[in-house]
Amino acid sequence: MKKTDEKTVLLVVDDDPMVQFLAEESLQSCGFEIHVAGNGEDALRQFQTCRAQLVLMDVMMPGMNGFDCCRKLREVPGGENVPVLLMTGMDDVNSIEQAYEVGATDFAIKPINWLILEHRIRYVLRACELVKDLQQSEARLEHAQRIAQLGSWEYTPQTNWLWGSREFYRILELEGDETTLFAFKKVLPRVVKPDRNKLFGELRKILSGEHCHFEFEFGMLRGDRRVRKLSILGRVRKNRNMLRISGTIHDITEQRLLEQTLRENEARQTYLANHDPLTGLPNRLMFHSCLEHALGLAARQKRKTALMFLDLNNFKSINDSLGHEAGDKVLIEVAERLRKVLRQTDTVARLGGDEFVVLLEQNDTLKQASIVAEKIINHFQVPLQVQNQDIKLSTSLGIAIYPDDSADADGLMHCADVAMYRAKKTGLGRYFFYNEIAKQDEVKRIIEPTELAIALAEGQFELLFQPIIDLQNNGWVGAKVRLHWNHPQHGALKKKDFYPQVERSLEMEAVERWMLEQVMAKLPALVGSDRLEYVAIDISMRRFYQQELLDRVITAGKGGEVTRYQLQFDVREEILMVDVERASQRVHSLWRNGIHVALADFGAGSSCLGKLKDMPLRALKIDQSYIQQLEQSPTSLKLCEAIIAAGHCLGFDVVAQGIETTAQCELLRDAGCQRAEGDALVAELTGDALIAELTTRMRRVNENG
């Protein structure tokens, strides 16, 4: 867009002074800036400096005539597109044709009507500006088509005339002068055979006028011997008796390849999200979806469905003795054997670790489920070949029936899990149905309050000690106290089975006092030089704030029974977070009096590390829920790594609770975790057994020098 105060520059070239005068007078008054040249040579020189926007040139001039000057002007930089209006007294056709041949934009016949000439000049300037805009638009369109690999075309069957954009010819690898349909004879042989007949059929329908709009894809072999995927989109128009077919051709090869890649990636992600990467079996997520669907179908058909929980017996010993790689091979072989035993309509999945589940649809009787369970158990009697060794493996199965045992997926899973644990207690290589006997396993967790006082009086409680391991050298650095109840009717009960009832009872204080007394009695033999660094015991909120607790430990220390910092209180998150200021004061008080405090089950509650940084805690103990998911969940591993890093930053030891597999231990060691406790490392021992083991270890060290 020109500025409104800029004048259009005209160069008038004529050897007649009168013409020069008239042109200058008439055109300057019309708002043009006029430059005058008397001959062709002068005109070429002045054009270099004035950069005229239009040249008004006489044809007949001495020396270089107007035709030659116009031809040379087109060769001058900037003169290629400037409009040239030739003035001539010759009105023959040959002169006019010659003017256009040398590049003239228009011509005017002398004598010149100067009043009309102004309008003619403005018209030529406006037309040239429109042509320039059109050329720019075409250039932008061509650039866009080249980027998009999109060509446009038009074909007129009556005249057999074909027009196409540059990209159209590039895509089809045709020469730009091939403007008839016969050019397609070069294209059709390169269309891949499966698409060739389809393309012929579409072309016949288009030429016959059957299609008003059309779109189809085909593959074409390019010169580089690669197949390109092309898409043609167009429409057919009738104008009187003239048929015009126009449209676009699009090279969609990259688009289709990208779509295929995206589909493959999506399918892969979906597979990984729903399958166990080791065995290829459905994982917990996919199995739960299958179970929900199966139960919905069973409900509509009023049929039963069986769910089996499988657990490999002594799998941990295989991992420990032969290594994690051998354990993986065992799991793969187990998955393959289960596939062979089951019908195609049944579903088997791996939940994690050595736990598998089987869904038996259309299972109307307990006998049918029993037959499948016996087949599975019998298949496990054949040893597995791993690392050139025969490995004997057995499994325990728990079976729950829909809708007899539960009417929903989660409930059925729970019932099968309970039945599986009952099977393990009954004996290895057994299966068990969730029935009234299994339900009694849950009922027995309900403890009568009076039984706690009796247990204390009759010595039914027992303390076991689980060694805490240094993950860097596998040494025993501490021990965690575990409370067990040898119940006269229910047998051996772990703390998790009955302690909720203890915490709600009046006997809680008495139980914790008894625990502390037993630990204090064992401390001198357990902790010291060449033995353990400390013993950890769980403390409830009520006992944590009792002064009598602190006084009891201080008295023992003064009496020489206990050395400072041999005892560690493990407290849950809520104890420290309910009243942070009060808790901090208590932790400091205990620390000053030689008692360490550790934050147990970290991550299960709502601890804030910012509030813990000023407490002299000995350790953070990572909650078992994170540890259990380490092998299956990258997120759990990252969370553990973050907890470990944060604990070290604050100067705390970090202890992993509830290690169940060697793989978990290796992952935690690689993540920088210092210490760990769990059944996969060392089993729980009685106090006397632990003392004896420590004595034996110390003797071996002394003997080895």
Salt bridges, closest charged atoms under 4 A:
ASP14 OD2 - LYS110 NZ 3.17
GLU33 OE2 - HIS35 NE2 2.94
ASP42 OD1 - ARG45 NH2 3.79
ASP58 OD1 - LYS110 NZ 3.01
ASP68 OD1 - ARG71 NH1 3.00
ASP106 OD2 - ARG120 NE 3.35
GLU118 OE2 - ARG122 NE 3.09
GLU129 OE1 - LYS2 NZ 3.75
GLU142 OE2 - ARG166 NH1 3.05
GLU154 OE1 - ARG237 NH2 3.73
GLU154 OE2 - ARG244 NH1 3.00
GLU167 OE2 - ARG170 NH2 2.58
GLU173 OE1 - ARG190 NH1 3.23
GLU173 OE2 - ARG222 NE 3.16
GLU178 OE2 - LYS186 NZ 2.76
GLU202 OE1 - HIS211 NE2 3.51
GLU217 OE2 - ARG256 NH2 2.26
ASP251 OD2 - ARG222 NH1 3.62
ASP251 OD2 - ARG228 NE 3.28
GLU254 OE2 - ARG228 NH2 2.88
GLU259 OE1 - ARG256 NH1 3.04
ASP276 OD2 - ARG350 NH1 3.10
GLU292 OE2 - HIS288 ND1 3.91
ASP311 OD2 - LYS424 NZ 2.63
ASP320 OD2 - LYS316 NZ 2.78
GLU325 OE2 - LYS329 NZ 3.99
ASP328 OD2 - HIS324 NE2 3.68
GLU333 OE2 - ARG337 NE 3.22
GLU336 OE1 - ARG339 NH1 3.22
ASP346 OD1 - ARG343 NH2 2.77
ASP364 OD2 - ARG303 NH2 2.91
ASP404 OD1 - LYS304 NZ 2.80
ASP410 OD1 - HIS288 NE2 2.78
GLU436 OE2 - LYS439 NZ 3.47
ASP441 OD2 - ARG422 NH1 3.47
GLU442 OE2 - HIS414 NE2 2.58
GLU451 OE1 - HIS487 NE2 2.51
ASP497 OD1 - ARG445 NE 3.56
ASP497 OD1 - LYS496 NZ 3.35
GLU503 OE2 - ARG572 NH1 3.34
GLU509 OE2 - ARG513 NH2 3.05
GLU533 OE1 - ARG618 NH2 3.59
GLU533 OE1 - ARG675 NH2 3.16
ASP538 OD1 - LYS480 NZ 3.06
ASP538 OD2 - LYS495 NZ 2.95
GLU548 OE1 - ARG543 NH1 3.01
ASP570 OD2 - LYS480 NZ 3.20
ASP570 OD2 - LYS621 NZ 2.67
GLU574 OE2 - ARG572 NE 2.68
ASP614 OD2 - LYS613 NZ 3.42
ASP653 OD2 - ARG675 NH1 3.96
GLU677 OE2 - ARG482 NH2 2.93
GLU677 OE1 - LYS621 NZ 3.09
GLU684 OE2 - ARG482 NE 3.90
GLU684 OE1 - HIS484 NE2 2.81
ASP688 OD1 - LYS522 NZ 2.82
GLU693 OE2 - ARG697 NE 3.31
